[in-house]
Amino acid sequence: MKINHQEIGIGIVGCGRMGNLRTSISKTHGSVKYISLSDTIREKAKTLGEKVNADRVCKTNQEVIDDENTHAIIVSTSEPEHCDPVIKALENGKPVLVEKPIALNLNDAQKMVDAAKRNNTSLHVGYTLRFNRHFLIGKQQINENKVGNIISCVGRFYNTQRTGAEILKRSKHISFVNDALTYLVDLFGWYLGNKKPKEIIAKGHGTIYRKDGFDVDEIAAAIITYDDGTIVNLAMGYALPKNYPSHGRLVRAEIIGESGVLLFDDDRKEHIGFSDEGMHHAYVDNHTEMALLTSNASGNWALNKYWGPFADETRSWLDFISQGIDCPNTTGIEGLQNLRLTLAIEDSIKLDKKIRIED
């Protein structure tokens, strides 16, 4: 795998919301000297290319992947379109960062992981929750054995109905378990290290989005039991009122160990803005008068620069690609495991039974 270029070129496949952010952040990274773009809707790529003064706007995704000036590829397409460009980039020997979830089915995810292994090339998946500073500090405390053997994790994930509707508009194939609860699955899996999940039981309930024709549950709860008896308890609700002032996910996470505890309150109520003109919402076309200022999950634009977990995650990966610095980004193998667990949660809800997790 070719890394440590110092000066690198980045190709971005997919120029929607995530592709826009990844491109803008990459453009300001000191090691990135070349950017090429593509999107199936060429006008999107052209508009973004003009915005960031990209070096090349390609007609096809394959042109970006084959561009000899690109050393690594970011795949920011919609979820069903991840597999093809990821595998083609890996087969070209180019490291890849793909948005979460890695795929919508295990077959596609496994193909990507196998391609990375076969070509000795790195594959990472975008899970921004890890890059909130407090969760990084939590991992450090676990690494230093401040918590001891973890015996229980409890997590809760809330968001608004308006944000939920935007997610469903973007991809009719996605579910909130696979799109959102996966963040906590990833976080706790990262914290638990080599422990192996063995069994899942889950329940779901939904009425809100079905009124609009979407067959998804806005409420879900799951218990994951690990091989040593550790219990992970997860709950999710995409049911907060449409005008609730959160601009993103609201998370609580509790980790109980034999010799310590980590308690995270990430409800973002400590910084509030209010304006008769409306507070800008980065994800939906709605400006509420009141806003929890730091509740946008990925971060915020301020003073002509993007700040927050999404930016830190992107820069961490770029540091890894350009300088070989170890990064805490979710690996392809971890992304595959996250998908395996979220799909098992969905199966447990649909079948109303416990699901065994095979090794």
C-alpha positions as CSV (number, residue, x, y, z in Angstrom):
1,M,0.0,0.0,0.0
2,K,1.4,3.4,-1.1
3,I,1.2,6.0,1.7
4,N,3.5,8.6,3.2
5,H,3.4,10.7,0.0
6,Q,3.6,14.0,2.0
7,E,2.0,15.8,-1.0
8,I,-1.0,13.9,-2.2
9,G,-4.0,14.0,-4.5
10,I,-7.5,13.1,-3.4
11,G,-10.4,12.0,-5.6
12,I,-13.9,12.5,-4.4
13,V,-16.7,10.3,-5.8
14,G,-20.1,11.8,-5.0
15,C,-20.6,15.6,-4.7
16,G,-23.7,15.8,-2.5
17,R,-23.7,17.1,1.1
18,M,-21.0,14.8,2.4
19,G,-18.9,15.1,-0.7
20,N,-19.1,18.9,-0.4
21,L,-17.8,18.8,3.1
22,R,-15.1,16.2,2.5
23,T,-13.8,18.2,-0.5
24,S,-13.8,21.6,1.3
25,I,-11.9,20.1,4.3
26,S,-9.4,18.2,2.0
27,K,-8.8,21.4,0.1
28,T,-7.4,23.1,3.2
29,H,-5.2,20.2,4.3
30,G,-1.6,21.0,4.0
31,S,-0.6,17.8,2.2
32,V,-3.4,17.8,-0.4
33,K,-2.1,19.4,-3.6
34,Y,-4.6,18.0,-6.1
35,I,-8.3,17.3,-6.1
36,S,-10.5,15.6,-8.7
37,L,-14.3,15.2,-8.5
38,S,-17.1,13.2,-10.0
39,D,-20.8,12.7,-9.6
40,T,-23.4,10.8,-11.5
41,I,-25.2,14.2,-11.8
42,R,-22.4,16.0,-13.6
43,E,-23.8,19.5,-12.7
44,K,-23.2,18.7,-9.0
45,A,-19.5,17.9,-9.7
46,K,-19.1,21.0,-11.9
47,T,-20.7,23.3,-9.2
48,L,-18.5,21.9,-6.5
49,G,-15.4,22.0,-8.7
50,E,-15.9,25.7,-9.3
51,K,-16.6,26.3,-5.6
52,V,-13.3,24.7,-4.4
53,N,-11.3,25.4,-7.6
54,A,-10.8,21.7,-8.1
55,D,-7.9,20.6,-10.4
56,R,-10.2,18.3,-12.4
57,V,-13.9,17.6,-12.8
58,C,-14.4,14.2,-14.3
59,K,-17.2,12.9,-16.4
60,T,-17.3,9.5,-14.7
61,N,-16.3,8.0,-11.4
62,Q,-13.8,5.7,-13.1
63,E,-11.9,8.7,-14.4
64,V,-11.4,9.9,-10.8
65,I,-10.3,6.5,-9.7
66,D,-7.9,6.1,-12.7
67,D,-6.4,9.6,-12.4
68,E,-2.7,9.1,-11.9
69,N,-2.6,12.3,-9.7
70,T,-4.9,10.9,-7.1
71,H,-3.4,8.8,-4.3
72,A,-6.5,8.1,-2.3
73,I,-10.3,8.1,-2.9
74,I,-13.2,9.4,-0.8
75,V,-16.6,7.7,-1.7
76,S,-19.4,10.0,-0.6
77,T,-22.2,8.6,-2.8
78,S,-25.6,7.4,-1.5
79,E,-25.4,4.1,0.3
80,P,-26.5,1.7,-2.5
81,E,-23.8,3.1,-4.7
82,H,-20.8,2.5,-2.4
83,C,-19.6,-0.9,-3.5
84,D,-18.5,-0.4,-7.1
85,P,-16.3,2.7,-6.8
86,V,-14.8,1.4,-3.5
87,I,-13.7,-1.9,-5.0
88,K,-12.4,-0.3,-8.2
89,A,-10.3,2.2,-6.2
90,L,-8.9,-0.6,-3.9
91,E,-8.1,-2.7,-7.0
92,N,-6.1,0.3,-8.2
93,G,-4.2,0.2,-5.0
94,K,-5.7,3.5,-3.7
95,P,-6.8,3.8,0.0
96,V,-10.5,4.6,0.5
97,L,-12.6,6.4,3.0
98,V,-16.3,5.6,2.4
99,E,-19.3,7.1,4.2
100,K,-21.2,4.9,6.7
101,P,-22.8,2.5,6.6
102,I,-20.3,0.7,4.6
103,A,-23.1,-0.9,2.6
104,L,-26.7,-2.0,2.9
105,N,-26.0,-5.7,2.7
106,L,-23.3,-8.0,4.0
107,N,-22.4,-9.3,0.6
108,D,-21.3,-5.9,-0.7
109,A,-19.5,-5.0,2.6
110,Q,-17.6,-8.3,2.5
111,K,-16.6,-7.7,-1.1
112,M,-15.1,-4.3,-0.1
113,V,-13.2,-5.8,2.9
114,D,-11.9,-8.6,0.8
115,A,-10.7,-6.2,-2.0
116,A,-8.8,-4.2,0.6
117,K,-7.1,-7.3,1.9
118,R,-6.4,-8.7,-1.5
119,N,-4.8,-5.5,-2.7
120,N,-3.0,-4.7,0.6
121,T,-4.8,-1.3,0.7
122,S,-6.5,0.4,3.5
123,L,-10.3,0.9,3.8
124,H,-11.9,3.2,6.4
125,V,-15.5,4.1,7.0
126,G,-16.8,7.5,8.2
127,Y,-18.1,7.3,11.7
128,T,-17.9,10.9,13.1
129,L,-19.2,10.1,16.6
130,R,-15.8,8.7,17.5
131,F,-14.3,12.1,16.8
132,N,-16.2,14.0,19.5
133,R,-13.4,14.9,21.8
134,H,-15.0,13.4,24.9
135,F,-15.4,10.0,23.2
136,L,-11.8,10.1,22.1
137,I,-10.8,10.8,25.7
138,G,-13.0,7.9,26.8
139,K,-11.1,5.5,24.5
140,Q,-7.8,6.8,26.0
141,Q,-9.1,6.1,29.5
142,I,-10.0,2.6,28.5
143,N,-6.6,2.1,26.9
144,E,-5.0,3.2,30.1
145,N,-7.2,0.7,32.0
146,K,-8.9,3.4,34.1
147,V,-12.2,1.6,33.7
148,G,-11.0,-2.0,33.9
149,N,-12.9,-4.8,32.3
150,I,-16.1,-3.3,30.8
151,I,-19.2,-5.2,31.9
152,S,-22.0,-3.0,30.5
153,C,-22.6,-0.2,28.0
154,V,-25.9,1.8,27.8
155,G,-26.6,4.2,24.9
156,R,-29.4,6.4,23.7
157,F,-29.7,8.2,20.4
158,Y,-32.4,10.9,19.6
159,N,-33.1,13.0,16.6
160,T,-36.0,15.0,15.2
161,Q,-38.7,14.0,12.8
162,R,-37.6,16.6,10.4
163,T,-34.1,15.3,10.2
164,G,-35.5,11.8,9.9
165,A,-37.6,12.8,6.9
166,E,-34.5,14.2,5.2
167,I,-32.7,10.9,5.7
168,L,-35.5,9.0,4.1
169,K,-35.7,11.4,1.1
170,R,-32.0,10.8,0.5
171,S,-32.2,7.0,0.5
172,K,-35.5,5.1,0.5
173,H,-33.6,1.9,1.3
174,I,-32.1,3.1,4.6
175,S,-33.4,2.6,8.1
176,F,-32.7,4.6,11.2
177,V,-31.1,1.6,12.8
178,N,-28.6,1.2,9.9
179,D,-28.1,5.0,9.5
180,A,-28.1,6.3,13.0
181,L,-28.0,3.6,15.8
182,T,-25.0,2.3,14.0
183,Y,-23.0,5.1,15.5
184,L,-23.5,3.7,19.0
185,V,-22.9,0.2,17.7
186,D,-19.5,1.4,16.4
187,L,-18.6,3.4,19.5
188,F,-19.3,0.6,21.9
189,G,-17.6,-2.0,19.6
190,W,-14.5,0.2,19.6
191,Y,-14.6,0.5,23.3
192,L,-15.1,-3.3,23.9
193,G,-12.1,-4.2,21.7
194,N,-11.8,-7.9,21.0
195,K,-15.0,-9.0,22.8
196,K,-17.3,-10.8,20.4
197,P,-21.1,-10.3,20.2
198,K,-23.1,-13.5,20.4
199,E,-26.8,-12.6,20.7
200,I,-29.2,-9.8,20.0
201,I,-32.8,-9.2,20.9
202,A,-34.5,-6.1,19.7
203,K,-37.9,-4.4,19.5
204,G,-39.2,-1.6,17.3
205,H,-42.2,0.6,16.9
206,G,-43.3,3.1,14.3
207,T,-46.3,5.2,13.3
208,I,-44.9,8.6,12.3
209,Y,-43.1,7.9,9.0
210,R,-45.5,5.3,7.9
211,K,-48.1,8.0,7.6
212,D,-45.9,9.4,4.8
213,G,-45.4,6.0,3.1
214,F,-42.0,5.0,4.6
215,D,-42.0,1.5,6.2
216,V,-39.6,2.3,9.0
217,D,-39.7,2.4,12.8
218,E,-38.8,5.6,14.6
219,I,-38.3,3.8,17.9
220,A,-36.0,0.9,18.4
221,A,-34.3,-0.8,21.4
222,A,-31.8,-3.6,21.4
223,I,-29.8,-5.7,23.9
224,I,-26.5,-7.2,22.6
225,T,-24.9,-9.9,24.7
226,Y,-21.1,-10.6,24.2
227,D,-19.1,-13.8,24.6
228,D,-18.0,-12.9,28.2
229,G,-21.4,-11.9,29.3
230,T,-21.0,-8.1,28.7
231,I,-24.4,-6.5,28.0
232,V,-24.9,-3.5,25.6
233,N,-28.2,-1.8,25.8
234,L,-29.2,0.5,23.0
235,A,-32.2,2.8,22.4
236,M,-33.0,5.1,19.5
237,G,-35.8,7.6,18.8
238,Y,-36.2,9.6,15.6
239,A,-39.4,11.1,17.0
240,L,-38.5,14.4,18.6
241,P,-40.9,17.2,17.4
242,K,-40.1,18.7,14.0
243,N,-39.2,22.0,15.5
244,Y,-37.3,20.8,18.5
245,P,-34.2,23.0,18.5
246,S,-31.6,20.2,18.0
247,H,-29.8,20.4,14.7
248,G,-28.5,16.8,15.0
249,R,-28.2,13.7,17.1
250,L,-28.5,13.8,20.9
251,V,-26.6,11.1,22.6
252,R,-26.2,9.6,26.1
253,A,-23.6,6.9,26.6
254,E,-22.6,5.1,29.8
255,I,-19.8,2.6,30.2
256,I,-19.5,0.5,33.4
257,G,-16.3,-1.3,34.2
258,E,-15.0,-3.3,37.1
259,S,-12.9,-0.4,38.3
260,G,-14.3,2.7,36.7
261,V,-17.1,4.3,34.8
262,L,-17.5,6.7,31.9
263,L,-20.7,8.8,31.7
264,F,-21.3,11.0,28.6
265,D,-24.1,13.5,28.3
266,D,-24.1,14.7,24.7
267,D,-27.6,16.3,24.6
268,R,-26.0,19.7,23.7
269,K,-28.2,21.9,25.8
270,E,-25.3,24.0,27.1
271,H,-25.0,26.4,24.1
272,I,-28.3,28.0,22.9
273,G,-28.9,30.5,20.2
274,F,-32.2,32.4,19.5
275,S,-33.0,34.8,16.7
276,D,-36.2,36.3,15.3
277,E,-34.5,35.9,11.9
278,G,-34.2,32.1,12.5
279,M,-31.2,30.0,13.2
280,H,-29.6,28.2,10.2
281,H,-30.0,24.5,10.1
282,A,-27.3,22.7,8.1
283,Y,-29.3,19.6,7.3
284,V,-32.9,20.7,6.6
285,D,-34.5,23.7,4.9
286,N,-36.0,25.0,8.1
287,H,-34.7,27.7,10.4
288,T,-36.1,27.5,13.9
289,E,-35.9,30.6,16.1
290,M,-34.0,28.6,18.8
291,A,-31.1,26.3,18.2
292,L,-28.8,24.1,20.3
293,L,-25.7,25.7,18.7
294,T,-23.3,22.7,18.8
295,S,-25.9,20.0,18.1
296,N,-25.1,19.6,14.4
297,A,-23.6,16.1,14.4
298,S,-20.8,16.7,11.9
299,G,-19.8,20.2,13.1
300,N,-20.3,23.7,11.9
301,W,-19.0,26.3,9.6
302,A,-17.5,29.3,11.4
303,L,-15.1,32.0,10.2
304,N,-14.8,30.4,6.8
305,K,-13.6,27.0,8.1
306,Y,-15.4,23.8,9.1
307,W,-15.0,22.8,12.7
308,G,-16.0,19.6,14.5
309,P,-16.0,15.8,14.4
310,F,-16.5,15.5,10.7
311,A,-13.5,17.8,10.0
312,D,-11.3,16.0,12.6
313,E,-12.2,12.6,11.1
314,T,-11.4,13.7,7.6
315,R,-8.1,15.4,8.6
316,S,-7.1,12.3,10.7
317,W,-7.6,10.1,7.6
318,L,-5.6,12.6,5.5
319,D,-2.8,12.6,8.0
320,F,-2.7,8.8,7.8
321,I,-2.6,8.8,4.0
322,S,0.0,11.6,3.7
323,Q,2.2,10.9,6.7
324,G,1.4,7.4,7.9
325,I,0.2,8.7,11.3
326,D,-2.0,6.1,13.0
327,C,-5.6,7.1,12.9
328,P,-8.6,6.0,15.1
329,N,-10.9,6.0,12.1
330,T,-13.3,3.0,11.8
331,T,-11.7,0.3,9.7
332,G,-13.4,-1.6,6.9
333,I,-13.5,-4.7,9.1
334,E,-15.2,-2.7,11.9
335,G,-17.6,-1.2,9.4
336,L,-18.6,-4.8,8.3
337,Q,-19.1,-5.8,11.9
338,N,-21.3,-2.7,12.5
339,L,-23.4,-3.6,9.6
340,R,-23.7,-7.2,10.7
341,L,-25.0,-6.1,14.1
342,T,-27.4,-3.4,12.8
343,L,-28.9,-5.9,10.3
344,A,-29.3,-8.4,13.1
345,I,-31.1,-5.8,15.2
346,E,-33.5,-5.2,12.2
347,D,-34.0,-9.0,11.8
348,S,-34.8,-9.4,15.5
349,I,-37.4,-6.6,15.2
350,K,-39.0,-8.1,12.1
351,L,-38.9,-11.7,13.2
352,D,-39.7,-11.0,16.9
353,K,-37.0,-13.4,18.1
354,K,-33.4,-13.5,19.4
355,I,-30.7,-13.5,16.7
356,R,-27.5,-15.5,17.1
357,I,-24.4,-13.8,15.8
358,E,-22.1,-16.2,14.0
359,D,-18.3,-15.9,14.2
